[in-house]
Amino acid sequence: MSDKKLIFIVDDDPFILKLLSKRLSDDDHDVKSFSYGEDCINSIEMNPDLIILDYLFQHKGKDKVMNGKEIFSIIRKFNESIPVIILSGQDDGDVVLEMARMGIEDYVIKDESLVDNLLEVIKEIF
């Protein structure tokens, strides 16, 4: 039996998905990546130990895609104890505050310190 923690990464940026999947996949973590929140929701019954969720998704050929706030609300309805870290390229205090009030575990900005900051938050969670 494996004690690996299952981490979902949800981001529409293929570079971010590849970077984080590569950095987080190890003996302690099993990583599943998704380009859209809808795909994550379709796999939520896997009951991940952590979800790393982008805040803003681009449509890229789809009529409408949910944003991180909408996806987070669905995750909470499924299982309110799954920790969720929001990733964002925006440093918008109002968004951070709103998401914190909704119950996110943390909010990490997509900048040059993204991986280090994320690894630190994951260490704190686990």
Secondary structure, DSSP 4 states (H G I P E B T S, - for coil): ---PEEEEEE-S-HHHHHHHHHHH-SSSEEEEEESSHHHHHHTGGG--SEEEEES----TT-S----HHHHHHHHHHH-TTS-EEEEES---HHHHHHHHHHT-SEEEE-STTHHHHHHHHHHHH-
